[in-house]
């Protein structure tokens, strides 16, 4: 029996026309329906991988892994959350597993996601730095996000872009919710610093080069 | 963790206020910049008001990054990716 979905789950991920049918057909092995799911979600999944990994080649590999994994696990999707949310969570978990395999120590993640002093946002309370001009264009913000230290970028992308809650991020990153909140705050402070001097941001050639 | 319920923001220094910010932003429930509880503090500390406003702008704008926009280069996998995936789907599952 299909579980009744919680409407709150669909605030950011409204159902896409034809998606539900494609999911059901793909569950029954319909390759064409699966290719439709790929077409509908490839950009978001790839962008998520790229933002988390900061590397085009790895992002493509992980996008491939995510869709292969999706194909195998699609039967377990019950509709309790939006399909996008479910797919993105699956993708995030795969990327994190990939990063751990590359040597990110799960136990000491709270330490490893802390950047060096140079990367940390400056403490400048009381100073007279100019305020942002009221709005930030998305290309500049994308460049600034790509320039963040990896730990900050990870939490910022998961929370502010992807919309995960702190308790979910803490669970995925195996850190405390307090740490997730603190990292997010530092990430936003660092972004503010970067956005005040957009001319210093590296140009986006894809996203990959600036994120390294 | 800072106790928001008992904090007296009217008499806080900017540095003290900063310690509460991660929790204030995590709390949700509307903009901090528009919350009357902080009106006195922000009037006395315009720099903090500007900081909060900037951080709110950043968080709001970040949501727009969720959906890639059509003309943004580099935000789409290569055309070769789907044939690779389709080919792997035909392979028998690994034991």
Interface residues (C-beta under 8 A of the other chain):
Chain A: X12 X31 X34 X35 X38 X42 X43 X44 X46 X47 X50 X56 X59 X60 X63 X64 X67 X68 X71 X72 X123 X125 X126 X127 X128 X131 X132 X134 X135 X136 X138 X139 X141 X142 X145 X156 X160 X161 X162 X163 X166 X178 X181 X182 X184 X185 X188 X189 X191 X192 X195 X204 X205 X206 X207 X208
Chain B: X1 X14 X15 X18 X21 X22 X23 X25 X26 X47 X48 X50 X51 X53 X54 X55 X57 X58 X59 X61 X62 X63 X64 X65 X66 X67 X68 X69 X72 X73 X74 X75 X76 X77 X78 X81 X82 X84 X85 X86 X88 X89 X93
